[in-house]
């Protein structure tokens, strides 16, 4: 059922991409492996990120690799070494929004010399919306982290203050 070698795998994937439903049992078996899910397109974050990178870099492989590495470093820094699955998802969203903000700014700067007023307003709205999404993603990550920190409450009431808290009169000093 599951392809034994690379040639069989290529043939199966080719048939599946054309919509051959007879491949579904083998595909479902293959997708039990989390790495396969990532490898065959289940990582939509990666798809979106690399679409932006390809649009920004074009044929410039140096820029594409540098940008991909920058995003990986930013994601790792935001997620941290012991992040929860939610924090990792949110860190990925922050990185995606950061990329969108940069893209909007760059495209506006590149188009600015020949812009009509309506096009200038379009680019400004695009920049503003991207910036709002970015700030929202940052805020959400910060809130999730704040909620995840256990709250330590220390009760320091002793002596006369304890009596007041229990309803007794405080002694005169």
C-alpha positions as CSV (number, residue, x, y, z in Angstrom):
1,X,0.0,0.0,0.0
2,X,2.7,2.6,1.0
3,X,5.3,3.0,-1.7
4,X,8.5,1.0,-1.2
5,X,10.9,3.1,-3.1
6,X,11.4,6.6,-4.4
7,X,10.1,5.7,-7.9
8,X,6.9,4.3,-6.5
9,X,6.5,7.3,-4.2
10,X,6.9,9.8,-7.1
11,X,4.3,7.8,-9.1
12,X,1.9,7.8,-6.2
13,X,2.3,11.5,-5.6
14,X,1.9,12.3,-9.2
15,X,-1.4,10.3,-9.3
16,X,-2.6,11.9,-6.1
17,X,-1.8,15.4,-7.3
18,X,-4.0,14.7,-10.4
19,X,-6.9,13.7,-8.1
20,X,-6.7,9.9,-8.3
21,X,-8.8,8.9,-5.3
22,X,-7.3,5.3,-5.3
23,X,-4.2,6.9,-3.7
24,X,-6.1,8.0,-0.6
25,X,-5.4,4.9,1.6
26,X,-1.7,5.1,0.9
27,X,-1.7,8.8,1.5
28,X,-3.6,8.5,4.8
29,X,-1.1,5.8,5.9
30,X,1.9,8.1,4.9
31,X,0.4,11.1,6.8
32,X,0.5,9.2,10.1
33,X,4.1,10.3,10.2
34,X,4.3,14.0,11.4
35,X,7.4,14.6,9.3
36,X,5.4,13.5,6.2
37,X,2.7,16.0,7.0
38,X,5.3,18.8,7.0
39,X,7.1,17.5,3.9
40,X,4.1,17.2,1.7
41,X,2.5,20.6,2.3
42,X,0.8,20.5,5.7
43,X,2.9,23.4,7.0
44,X,0.9,26.3,5.7
45,X,3.1,28.8,7.7
46,X,6.1,27.6,5.7
47,X,4.1,27.9,2.4
48,X,3.1,31.5,3.1
49,X,6.5,32.5,4.3
50,X,8.3,31.1,1.3
51,X,5.8,32.7,-1.1
52,X,6.7,36.1,0.5
53,X,10.4,35.3,0.3
54,X,10.1,34.3,-3.4
55,X,8.2,37.4,-4.2
56,X,10.7,39.6,-2.4
57,X,13.9,37.9,-3.5
58,X,13.0,36.8,-7.1
59,X,16.0,35.0,-8.5
60,X,18.4,36.4,-5.8
61,X,19.3,33.3,-3.8
62,X,21.6,35.1,-1.4
63,X,18.8,37.5,-0.4
64,X,16.3,34.5,-0.2
65,X,18.6,32.5,2.1
66,X,19.4,35.5,4.2
67,X,15.7,36.4,4.7
68,X,14.8,32.8,5.4
69,X,17.5,32.6,8.0
70,X,16.4,35.9,9.6
71,X,12.9,34.6,9.9
72,X,14.1,31.4,11.5
73,X,16.3,33.3,14.0
74,X,13.4,35.7,14.8
75,X,11.0,32.8,15.3
76,X,13.4,30.9,17.6
77,X,14.1,34.1,19.6
78,X,10.4,34.8,20.0
79,X,9.4,31.3,20.8
80,X,12.2,30.7,23.3
81,X,13.8,27.4,24.3
82,X,10.9,25.9,26.3
83,X,7.8,27.4,24.5
84,X,4.4,25.8,24.5
85,X,2.7,24.8,21.2
86,X,0.5,28.0,21.5
87,X,3.6,30.2,22.0
88,X,5.3,28.6,18.9
89,X,2.2,29.2,16.8
90,X,2.0,32.8,18.0
91,X,5.7,33.3,17.4
92,X,5.2,32.1,13.9
93,X,2.3,34.5,13.5
94,X,4.4,37.4,14.8
95,X,7.2,36.5,12.3
96,X,4.7,36.3,9.4
97,X,3.2,39.7,10.3
98,X,6.7,41.2,10.7
99,X,7.4,40.0,7.1
100,X,4.2,41.5,5.9
101,X,5.0,44.9,7.5
102,X,8.4,44.9,5.9
103,X,7.0,43.9,2.5
104,X,4.4,46.7,2.7
105,X,7.0,49.3,3.6
106,X,9.4,48.2,0.9
107,X,6.8,48.1,-1.8
108,X,5.6,51.6,-0.8
109,X,9.1,52.9,-0.9
110,X,9.8,51.4,-4.3
111,X,6.6,52.7,-5.8
112,X,6.6,56.1,-4.2
113,X,8.2,58.2,-6.9
114,X,5.4,57.4,-9.5
115,X,2.4,57.2,-7.2
116,X,-0.9,58.9,-7.8
117,X,-2.8,60.0,-4.7
118,X,-5.2,57.0,-4.7
119,X,-2.3,54.5,-5.1
120,X,-0.4,56.3,-2.3
121,X,-3.4,56.0,-0.1
122,X,-3.7,52.3,-1.0
123,X,-0.1,51.7,0.0
124,X,-0.6,53.6,3.3
125,X,-3.7,51.6,4.1
126,X,-1.8,48.4,3.4
127,X,1.0,49.4,5.6
128,X,-1.4,50.4,8.4
129,X,-3.3,47.1,8.3
130,X,-0.1,45.1,8.3
131,X,1.2,47.1,11.2
132,X,-2.1,46.6,13.2
133,X,-1.9,42.8,12.6
134,X,1.7,42.8,13.7
135,X,0.9,44.6,16.9
136,X,-2.1,42.4,17.6
137,X,0.1,39.3,17.2
138,X,2.8,40.7,19.5
139,X,0.1,41.6,22.1
140,X,-1.5,38.2,21.9
141,X,1.9,36.5,22.4
142,X,2.6,38.7,25.4
143,X,-0.8,38.1,26.9
144,X,-0.4,34.3,26.5
145,X,3.0,34.4,28.2
146,X,1.7,36.6,31.0
147,X,-1.2,34.3,31.6
148,X,1.1,31.3,31.7
149,X,3.3,32.7,34.4
150,X,2.2,31.2,37.8
151,X,1.2,34.0,40.2
152,X,2.9,33.8,43.5
153,X,1.0,35.4,46.3
154,X,2.8,36.1,49.6
155,X,0.8,36.9,52.7
156,X,2.9,39.0,55.0
157,X,0.3,39.8,57.7
158,X,1.6,39.2,61.1
159,X,1.2,40.8,64.5
160,X,-1.1,43.8,64.8
161,X,-1.9,43.9,61.1
162,X,-3.2,40.3,61.4
163,X,-5.6,41.4,64.2
164,X,-7.0,44.2,62.0
165,X,-7.5,41.8,59.1
166,X,-9.5,39.5,61.6
167,X,-11.6,42.4,62.8
168,X,-9.9,43.2,66.1
169,X,-8.8,46.7,67.0
170,X,-5.2,47.7,66.4
171,X,-3.2,48.4,69.5
172,X,-2.2,52.0,70.2
173,X,1.5,52.7,69.9
